[in-house]
Amino acid sequence: MTRFVKTGDAAALPYWRRPIALLFLMAMAMPIAFNTWSALLNNFVIEAANFDGAAIGLLHTVREIPGFLAIGVIAIIIFVREQVLGLVSLVLLGVATAITAQFPSLGGILTLTMLSSIGFHYYETVNQSLQLQWIDKEHAPRVLGWLLAIGSAATFVVYLVILLLWEPLNLTYNMVYMAGGGVTAAIAIFAMLAYPQFEAPNPQRKQFILRKRYWLYYALQFMAGARRQIFVVFAGFMMVEKFGFKVDELTTLYLVNLLINMLVAPLLGRVVQRYGERKTLGFEYIGLVAVFLSYGGVYYMGWGIAVAAFLYVVDHVFFGLALALKTYFQKIADPQDIAPTAAVAFTINHIAAVGLPAPLGLLWLVSPAVVFFLAAGMAATSLMLALLIPRHPVPGHETVLTRTMPAVAE
Protein backbone atom coordinates (compact mmCIF):
# COMPACT_ATOMS: atom_id res chain seq x y z
CA MET A 1 0.00 0.00 0.00
CA THR A 2 1.34 3.41 -0.98
CA ARG A 3 2.40 5.56 1.97
CA PHE A 4 2.15 9.34 1.77
CA VAL A 5 4.46 11.50 3.88
CA LYS A 6 4.57 15.29 4.04
CA THR A 7 8.06 16.64 3.46
CA GLY A 8 7.82 18.48 6.77
CA ASP A 9 7.31 15.16 8.58
CA ALA A 10 10.06 13.30 6.70
CA ALA A 11 12.62 14.02 9.43
CA ALA A 12 11.06 11.17 11.39
CA LEU A 13 12.12 8.72 8.68
CA PRO A 14 15.57 7.08 8.49
CA TYR A 15 17.89 9.42 6.64
CA TRP A 16 18.15 7.11 3.61
CA ARG A 17 14.36 7.28 3.12
CA ARG A 18 14.01 11.07 3.27
CA PRO A 19 13.28 13.29 0.24
CA ILE A 20 16.84 14.59 0.02
CA ALA A 21 18.16 11.02 -0.04
CA LEU A 22 15.82 10.18 -2.92
CA LEU A 23 17.07 13.23 -4.82
CA PHE A 24 20.64 12.02 -4.37
CA LEU A 25 19.72 8.49 -5.46
CA MET A 26 18.06 9.78 -8.63
CA ALA A 27 20.98 12.15 -9.24
CA MET A 28 23.24 9.10 -9.17
CA ALA A 29 20.99 6.85 -11.29
CA MET A 30 20.32 9.09 -14.29
CA PRO A 31 23.96 9.76 -15.30
CA ILE A 32 24.76 6.04 -15.36
CA ALA A 33 22.52 5.36 -18.37
CA PHE A 34 22.80 8.76 -20.01
CA ASN A 35 26.58 8.92 -19.88
CA THR A 36 27.03 5.30 -20.88
CA TRP A 37 25.05 6.25 -23.98
CA SER A 38 26.92 9.49 -24.62
CA ALA A 39 30.42 8.11 -23.88
CA LEU A 40 30.13 5.57 -26.67
CA LEU A 41 27.87 7.53 -28.98
CA ASN A 42 30.31 9.28 -31.32
CA ASN A 43 32.40 6.17 -31.87
CA PHE A 44 29.34 3.90 -32.12
CA VAL A 45 27.51 5.94 -34.76
CA ILE A 46 30.65 6.44 -36.85
CA GLU A 47 31.71 2.77 -36.73
CA ALA A 48 28.26 1.14 -36.86
CA ALA A 49 26.31 3.52 -39.09
CA ASN A 50 28.95 5.68 -40.85
CA PHE A 51 27.53 8.96 -39.50
CA ASP A 52 28.91 12.27 -40.77
CA GLY A 53 28.31 15.80 -39.42
CA ALA A 54 24.88 16.03 -41.05
CA ALA A 55 23.74 12.70 -39.61
CA ILE A 56 24.95 13.53 -36.10
CA GLY A 57 23.10 16.84 -36.34
CA LEU A 58 19.92 14.98 -37.31
CA LEU A 59 20.33 12.55 -34.42
CA HIS A 60 20.62 15.35 -31.90
CA THR A 61 17.63 17.12 -33.40
CA VAL A 62 15.60 13.96 -32.78
CA ARG A 63 17.10 13.66 -29.31
CA GLU A 64 15.90 17.14 -28.37
CA ILE A 65 12.31 16.80 -29.62
CA PRO A 66 11.09 15.31 -26.30
CA GLY A 67 12.70 18.25 -24.51
CA PHE A 68 10.70 20.58 -26.71
CA LEU A 69 7.59 18.59 -25.78
CA ALA A 70 8.38 18.60 -22.04
CA ILE A 71 5.40 20.88 -21.59
CA GLY A 72 3.37 17.65 -21.84
CA VAL A 73 4.46 16.93 -18.27
CA ILE A 74 1.78 19.41 -17.15
CA ALA A 75 -0.92 17.18 -18.60
CA ILE A 76 0.61 13.98 -17.23
CA ILE A 77 0.90 15.20 -13.62
CA ILE A 78 -2.85 15.72 -13.55
CA PHE A 79 -3.08 11.92 -13.38
CA VAL A 80 0.40 10.83 -12.21
CA ARG A 81 2.35 12.14 -9.23
CA GLU A 82 5.61 13.91 -10.10
CA GLN A 83 7.68 11.48 -8.05
CA VAL A 84 6.18 8.49 -9.88
CA LEU A 85 6.59 10.13 -13.28
CA GLY A 86 10.24 10.87 -12.57
CA LEU A 87 11.02 7.27 -11.64
CA VAL A 88 9.07 5.78 -14.54
CA SER A 89 11.00 8.10 -16.85
CA LEU A 90 14.26 6.78 -15.40
CA VAL A 91 13.16 3.22 -16.18
CA LEU A 92 12.41 4.20 -19.78
CA LEU A 93 15.81 5.88 -20.10
CA GLY A 94 17.54 2.80 -18.73
CA VAL A 95 15.73 0.26 -20.90
CA ALA A 96 16.14 2.27 -24.12
CA THR A 97 19.84 2.72 -23.41
CA ALA A 98 20.28 -0.98 -22.70
CA ILE A 99 19.10 -2.07 -26.17
CA THR A 100 20.69 0.75 -28.20
CA ALA A 101 23.47 -1.34 -29.76
CA GLN A 102 21.03 -3.97 -30.96
CA PHE A 103 19.79 -1.63 -33.67
CA PRO A 104 22.94 -0.35 -35.47
CA SER A 105 21.26 1.57 -38.27
CA LEU A 106 20.16 5.15 -38.80
CA GLY A 107 16.50 4.26 -38.23
CA GLY A 108 17.18 2.10 -35.20
CA ILE A 109 19.50 4.60 -33.57
CA LEU A 110 17.05 7.46 -34.13
CA THR A 111 14.13 5.44 -32.70
CA LEU A 112 15.93 4.43 -29.53
CA THR A 113 17.38 7.89 -29.18
CA MET A 114 13.83 9.25 -29.19
CA LEU A 115 12.69 6.77 -26.50
CA SER A 116 15.66 7.33 -24.22
CA SER A 117 15.29 11.06 -24.71
CA ILE A 118 11.66 10.96 -23.59
CA GLY A 119 12.83 9.28 -20.40
CA PHE A 120 15.72 11.69 -19.92
CA HIS A 121 13.84 14.92 -20.56
CA TYR A 122 10.70 14.03 -18.63
CA TYR A 123 12.88 12.92 -15.72
CA GLU A 124 14.89 16.15 -15.82
CA THR A 125 11.73 18.27 -15.94
CA VAL A 126 10.22 16.55 -12.92
CA ASN A 127 13.54 16.36 -11.08
CA GLN A 128 14.10 20.10 -11.33
CA SER A 129 10.60 20.68 -9.98
CA LEU A 130 11.08 18.29 -7.06
CA GLN A 131 14.46 19.81 -6.18
CA LEU A 132 13.01 23.30 -5.90
CA GLN A 133 10.01 22.04 -3.92
CA TRP A 134 11.89 19.77 -1.50
CA ILE A 135 15.00 21.93 -0.85
CA ASP A 136 14.55 25.18 1.09
CA LYS A 137 15.84 28.41 -0.45
CA GLU A 138 18.51 28.95 2.18
CA HIS A 139 20.28 25.67 1.47
CA ALA A 140 19.40 25.26 -2.22
CA PRO A 141 22.71 26.47 -3.77
CA ARG A 142 24.80 24.22 -1.51
CA VAL A 143 22.58 21.15 -1.94
CA LEU A 144 22.33 21.64 -5.71
CA GLY A 145 26.11 21.78 -5.83
CA TRP A 146 26.34 18.45 -4.00
CA LEU A 147 23.74 16.94 -6.35
CA LEU A 148 25.96 17.98 -9.25
CA ALA A 149 28.90 16.37 -7.50
CA ILE A 150 27.12 13.02 -6.95
CA GLY A 151 26.06 13.01 -10.60
CA SER A 152 29.65 13.62 -11.62
CA ALA A 153 30.83 10.84 -9.30
CA ALA A 154 28.39 8.35 -10.86
CA THR A 155 29.51 9.36 -14.32
CA PHE A 156 33.15 9.08 -13.25
CA VAL A 157 32.58 5.45 -12.25
CA VAL A 158 30.92 4.73 -15.62
CA TYR A 159 33.81 6.21 -17.59
CA LEU A 160 36.44 4.58 -15.37
CA VAL A 161 34.90 1.15 -15.92
CA ILE A 162 34.84 1.71 -19.69
CA LEU A 163 38.42 2.95 -19.70
CA LEU A 164 39.84 0.11 -17.60
CA LEU A 165 37.82 -2.77 -19.03
CA TRP A 166 37.10 -1.87 -22.67
CA GLU A 167 40.23 -3.43 -24.18
CA PRO A 168 41.26 -5.98 -21.48
CA LEU A 169 37.82 -7.64 -21.54
CA ASN A 170 37.22 -6.92 -25.22
CA LEU A 171 33.92 -5.27 -24.36
CA THR A 172 31.35 -4.59 -27.04
CA TYR A 173 28.97 -1.68 -27.43
CA ASN A 174 26.07 -4.01 -26.65
CA MET A 175 27.61 -5.27 -23.40
CA VAL A 176 28.29 -1.78 -22.07
CA TYR A 177 24.94 -0.35 -23.10
CA MET A 178 23.12 -3.30 -21.49
CA ALA A 179 25.03 -2.86 -18.23
CA GLY A 180 24.65 0.92 -17.97
CA GLY A 181 21.00 1.02 -18.91
CA GLY A 182 20.16 -1.96 -16.72
CA VAL A 183 21.69 -0.42 -13.60
CA THR A 184 19.69 2.80 -14.03
CA ALA A 185 16.43 0.90 -14.54
CA ALA A 186 17.13 -1.28 -11.48
CA ILE A 187 17.82 1.72 -9.23
CA ALA A 188 14.62 3.43 -10.38
CA ILE A 189 12.53 0.33 -9.66
CA PHE A 190 14.13 0.04 -6.21
CA ALA A 191 13.25 3.68 -5.49
CA MET A 192 9.63 3.06 -6.49
CA LEU A 193 9.39 0.28 -3.90
CA ALA A 194 11.54 1.68 -1.08
CA TYR A 195 10.34 5.29 -0.76
CA PRO A 196 7.00 6.70 0.33
CA GLN A 197 5.24 9.32 -1.76
CA PHE A 198 6.37 12.74 -0.51
CA GLU A 199 3.94 15.65 -0.43
CA ALA A 200 5.38 19.17 -0.65
CA PRO A 201 3.65 21.93 1.38
CA ASN A 202 2.54 23.83 -1.73
CA PRO A 203 0.30 21.85 -4.12
CA GLN A 204 1.38 22.49 -7.70
CA ARG A 205 -0.83 24.08 -10.35
CA LYS A 206 -1.58 21.52 -13.04
CA GLN A 207 -2.15 23.90 -15.92
CA PHE A 208 -0.14 25.78 -18.50
CA ILE A 209 1.42 28.91 -16.96
CA LEU A 210 3.30 31.64 -18.79
CA ARG A 211 3.80 34.70 -16.59
CA LYS A 212 5.12 38.06 -17.75
CA ARG A 213 7.17 38.50 -14.61
CA TYR A 214 9.20 35.37 -15.42
CA TRP A 215 10.25 36.71 -18.85
CA LEU A 216 13.94 37.04 -17.99
CA TYR A 217 14.06 33.46 -16.72
CA TYR A 218 12.45 32.29 -19.96
CA ALA A 219 14.94 34.29 -22.05
CA LEU A 220 17.93 32.90 -20.15
CA GLN A 221 16.58 29.37 -20.58
CA PHE A 222 16.20 29.88 -24.32
CA MET A 223 19.78 31.08 -24.73
CA ALA A 224 21.10 28.32 -22.45
CA GLY A 225 19.48 25.70 -24.67
CA ALA A 226 20.93 27.23 -27.82
CA ARG A 227 24.56 27.51 -26.77
CA ARG A 228 24.70 24.28 -24.77
CA GLN A 229 23.35 22.33 -27.72
CA ILE A 230 26.35 23.39 -29.79
CA PHE A 231 28.68 22.07 -27.11
CA VAL A 232 26.78 18.80 -26.60
CA VAL A 233 26.56 18.02 -30.30
CA PHE A 234 29.88 19.22 -31.66
CA ALA A 235 32.55 19.42 -28.92
CA GLY A 236 32.84 15.66 -28.44
CA PHE A 237 32.27 15.01 -32.14
CA MET A 238 35.23 17.32 -32.88
CA MET A 239 37.51 15.23 -30.67
CA VAL A 240 36.67 12.09 -32.68
CA GLU A 241 36.48 13.60 -36.17
CA LYS A 242 39.42 16.03 -36.04
CA PHE A 243 41.78 14.31 -33.62
CA GLY A 244 40.77 10.68 -34.13
CA PHE A 245 39.99 9.92 -30.48
CA LYS A 246 39.20 6.26 -29.79
CA VAL A 247 36.69 5.12 -27.15
CA ASP A 248 39.28 4.75 -24.38
CA GLU A 249 40.95 8.07 -25.25
CA LEU A 250 37.68 9.99 -25.27
CA THR A 251 36.72 8.31 -22.01
CA THR A 252 40.01 9.41 -20.46
CA LEU A 253 39.13 13.00 -21.32
CA TYR A 254 35.71 12.53 -19.75
CA LEU A 255 37.31 11.11 -16.60
CA VAL A 256 39.63 14.06 -16.15
CA ASN A 257 36.68 16.37 -16.69
CA LEU A 258 34.54 14.54 -14.15
CA LEU A 259 37.24 14.34 -11.51
CA ILE A 260 37.59 18.11 -11.66
CA ASN A 261 33.82 18.57 -11.55
CA MET A 262 33.48 16.26 -8.52
CA LEU A 263 35.87 18.53 -6.65
CA VAL A 264 34.51 21.82 -7.95
CA ALA A 265 30.74 21.23 -7.96
CA PRO A 266 30.19 21.63 -4.20
CA LEU A 267 32.16 24.88 -4.36
CA LEU A 268 29.91 26.20 -7.13
CA GLY A 269 26.94 26.18 -4.77
CA ARG A 270 28.92 28.23 -2.28
CA VAL A 271 29.87 30.67 -5.03
CA VAL A 272 26.20 31.23 -5.87
CA GLN A 273 25.31 31.58 -2.19
CA ARG A 274 28.04 34.16 -1.60
CA TYR A 275 28.06 36.22 -4.79
CA GLY A 276 24.47 35.86 -6.00
CA GLU A 277 22.98 34.80 -9.28
CA ARG A 278 23.86 37.88 -11.34
CA LYS A 279 27.60 37.80 -10.67
CA THR A 280 27.78 34.02 -10.95
CA LEU A 281 25.96 33.82 -14.27
CA GLY A 282 27.87 36.83 -15.60
CA PHE A 283 31.16 35.10 -14.81
CA GLU A 284 29.93 31.89 -16.48
CA TYR A 285 28.92 33.65 -19.69
CA ILE A 286 32.15 35.63 -19.97
CA GLY A 287 34.05 32.36 -19.59
CA LEU A 288 31.91 30.63 -22.22
CA VAL A 289 32.51 33.42 -24.72
CA ALA A 290 36.24 32.87 -24.33
CA VAL A 291 35.91 29.08 -24.55
CA PHE A 292 33.80 29.06 -27.71
CA LEU A 293 36.05 31.60 -29.44
CA SER A 294 38.98 29.36 -28.54
CA TYR A 295 37.21 26.32 -29.99
CA GLY A 296 37.04 28.23 -33.25
CA GLY A 297 40.73 28.94 -32.88
CA VAL A 298 41.43 25.21 -32.78
CA TYR A 299 40.38 25.15 -36.44
CA TYR A 300 41.54 28.56 -37.69
CA MET A 301 44.82 28.71 -35.77
CA GLY A 302 45.64 25.01 -35.91
CA TRP A 303 45.86 24.62 -32.14
CA GLY A 304 46.52 21.07 -31.09
CA ILE A 305 44.81 18.35 -29.15
CA ALA A 306 46.02 19.56 -25.74
CA VAL A 307 44.31 22.94 -26.19
CA ALA A 308 41.08 21.31 -27.35
CA ALA A 309 41.04 18.93 -24.38
CA PHE A 310 41.73 21.78 -21.93
CA LEU A 311 38.86 23.80 -23.39
CA TYR A 312 36.52 20.82 -23.09
CA VAL A 313 37.21 20.53 -19.35
CA VAL A 314 36.93 24.28 -18.70
CA ASP A 315 33.69 24.33 -20.67
CA HIS A 316 32.10 21.82 -18.30
CA VAL A 317 33.18 23.75 -15.21
CA PHE A 318 31.53 26.92 -16.50
CA PHE A 319 28.33 25.07 -17.34
CA GLY A 320 28.16 23.87 -13.74
CA LEU A 321 27.52 27.45 -12.66
CA ALA A 322 24.15 27.22 -14.42
CA LEU A 323 22.69 25.99 -11.11
CA ALA A 324 22.37 29.73 -10.38
CA LEU A 325 19.57 29.83 -12.96
CA LYS A 326 17.60 27.35 -10.83
CA THR A 327 18.09 29.32 -7.63
CA TYR A 328 17.16 32.56 -9.42
CA PHE A 329 13.83 31.07 -10.41
CA GLN A 330 13.28 29.59 -6.94
CA LYS A 331 13.67 33.08 -5.46
CA ILE A 332 11.20 34.81 -7.79
CA ALA A 333 8.61 32.05 -8.22
CA ASP A 334 5.23 31.49 -6.68
CA PRO A 335 5.79 28.12 -4.92
CA GLN A 336 2.74 26.69 -6.70
CA ASP A 337 4.23 27.59 -10.11
CA ILE A 338 7.36 25.44 -9.84
CA ALA A 339 6.14 22.25 -11.57
CA PRO A 340 4.31 23.85 -14.53
CA THR A 341 7.04 26.46 -15.02
CA ALA A 342 9.73 23.76 -15.00
CA ALA A 343 7.87 22.12 -17.90
CA VAL A 344 7.45 25.41 -19.76
CA ALA A 345 11.10 26.30 -19.18
CA PHE A 346 12.27 22.95 -20.55
CA THR A 347 10.21 23.49 -23.68
CA ILE A 348 11.62 27.01 -24.12
CA ASN A 349 15.13 25.68 -23.49
CA HIS A 350 14.67 23.18 -26.31
CA ILE A 351 13.20 25.45 -28.97
CA ALA A 352 16.69 26.23 -30.25
CA ALA A 353 17.91 22.74 -29.34
CA VAL A 354 15.45 21.20 -31.80
CA GLY A 355 16.01 23.73 -34.55
CA LEU A 356 19.79 24.15 -34.44
CA PRO A 357 21.56 20.76 -34.72
CA ALA A 358 20.50 19.84 -38.27
CA PRO A 359 21.35 23.19 -39.96
CA LEU A 360 24.48 23.55 -37.85
CA GLY A 361 25.46 20.02 -38.87
CA LEU A 362 25.33 21.20 -42.49
CA LEU A 363 27.28 24.35 -41.58
CA TRP A 364 29.82 22.11 -39.85
CA LEU A 365 30.57 20.49 -43.20
CA VAL A 366 31.55 23.93 -44.54
CA SER A 367 33.25 25.51 -41.49
CA PRO A 368 33.34 23.96 -37.98
CA ALA A 369 34.90 27.15 -36.60
CA VAL A 370 31.88 29.26 -37.56
CA VAL A 371 29.64 26.94 -35.52
CA PHE A 372 31.66 27.72 -32.40
CA PHE A 373 31.78 31.46 -33.19
CA LEU A 374 27.97 31.43 -33.27
CA ALA A 375 27.99 29.82 -29.82
CA ALA A 376 30.24 32.62 -28.54
CA GLY A 377 27.69 35.15 -29.77
CA MET A 378 24.95 33.29 -27.91
CA ALA A 379 26.98 33.33 -24.70
CA ALA A 380 27.50 37.09 -25.11
CA THR A 381 23.74 37.56 -25.47
CA SER A 382 23.23 35.57 -22.28
CA LEU A 383 25.68 37.87 -20.52
CA MET A 384 23.62 40.92 -21.48
CA LEU A 385 20.49 39.25 -20.11
CA ALA A 386 22.22 38.18 -16.87
CA LEU A 387 23.05 41.81 -16.10
CA LEU A 388 19.29 42.39 -15.70
CA ILE A 389 19.10 40.05 -12.68
CA PRO A 390 18.79 42.00 -9.39
CA ARG A 391 21.35 41.47 -6.65
CA HIS A 392 18.56 40.13 -4.44
CA PRO A 393 15.76 38.81 -6.64
CA VAL A 394 12.36 38.31 -5.01
CA PRO A 395 8.77 38.08 -6.27
CA GLY A 396 7.93 41.51 -7.65
CA HIS A 397 11.61 42.35 -8.18
CA GLU A 398 12.50 39.78 -10.82
CA THR A 399 14.68 42.14 -12.90
CA VAL A 400 16.51 45.42 -12.36
CA LEU A 401 13.74 46.99 -14.45
CA THR A 402 11.08 46.25 -11.82
CA ARG A 403 10.55 47.76 -8.41
CA THR A 404 10.15 45.69 -5.29
CA MET A 405 6.46 45.06 -4.69
CA PRO A 406 4.18 42.27 -3.49
CA ALA A 407 4.23 39.37 -5.93
CA VAL A 408 1.37 39.29 -8.41
CA ALA A 409 0.41 36.49 -10.74
CA GLU A 410 1.07 38.02 -14.14
C-alpha positions, 0 to 999 in steps of 0.5 A: 500500500502506498504511503504518503508523507509530508516533506515536513514530517520526513525528518522522522524517517531514516535518513536514507528514506528522506526526500533529500536522499531520494534526490541524491539516489536519482541524481546518481541513477540518471547519469549512469545510463545517459553517460554510458550512452553518450560516452560511446555515442560518437564512436558507435555511430561512426563505426556502426552507421557511418555517420557524418556531421549532417547525420549527427546533427539529425540525431541530436535534433531527434534527441531534443524533440522530447525536450521541446515537448516537455510541456506535456508533463503538465498534462501527465501530472494531472493523473500521475504524481511527479515522483512516480513520473520521474522514476518511470521516466528513469526506467524508460531511459535505462531500458532504451539505453540498454538495447541501443546497440542492438539496432545499429542503423540510422533508423534504429539509432534514431528510434531508440534515441527518441525513446531514451530522450523521452525518459531523460527529458521528462525525468529532468523536468520533474527532477528540477521541480522536485528539487526546488520544492523539497529543498529550502531556499537557504540551502538550495545552492549548496545542496544543488552543488552536491547533487551535481557532485554526486552526478559527476561521481556516478559518471566518473565510475561509468567512464572509469569502468569503460576505460579500464575494461574496454580493451582488457575484456574486449567489451562490445557496445552491446555489453556496455549499453546493457550494463549501464541502462540496466543499472539505471532501470534497477535503481529506479525500480528500487526507489519506487518500492523503497520510498513513500510518496512525498507531499510538498507543502505547496500543491502544484498548479496543473495547468499551462502557466506563462507569466510576464514576470518570469520573462527574464528566466524564460529568455535565459533558458532559451539562450542556455538551450541554444549555446549548450546544444552546440557544445553537446553536439559538436565538442565531443564530435570534434575530438573524434572527427578532427583528432581521431579519439578512440573510445578509451581516449575519449573516455580518459578526457571525460574522466579528467573532466569529471574528476575536476567537476566532482571537486569543484561542484560543491564549491559552485553552490557556495559561489552562488550563495556568496556572490548571488545569481547575477555575478555568478551567471555573468562570470559563467557567460564571460568564460563561455565566450572565451571558450567558444572563441577558442574552440574556433581557434582550434580550427583557424589557428591550428591549435593542437589536441592539448588545447582542445582537451583543456577547453573541453574541461573548462567548458564543463566547469563553467556550465556547472555554474548554471545551477544559479539559474535554478536558484534565481527562479526559486527566489522569484517564483510562486511556490505553486508555479514550480512544476508547470514552469519547469515544464514550460522552461524545458520546452523554451530551453529546447526550442533552439535545441530542436532547430539548431543541430540539423542546420548547424550540422550542415554548416559544420561540413563547410566551417566547424569554426563558424559553428563555435563562433555562433555559440560565442555570440549566444553566450555574449547575449546571455551575458547581457540578459544576466546583467538584468538580474537583481542582486537580491531577486524576489517576487515583484523584483525579478529584474533590475527593471522592476521595483520591489512590490508584493508578488502578483500572478502576471 
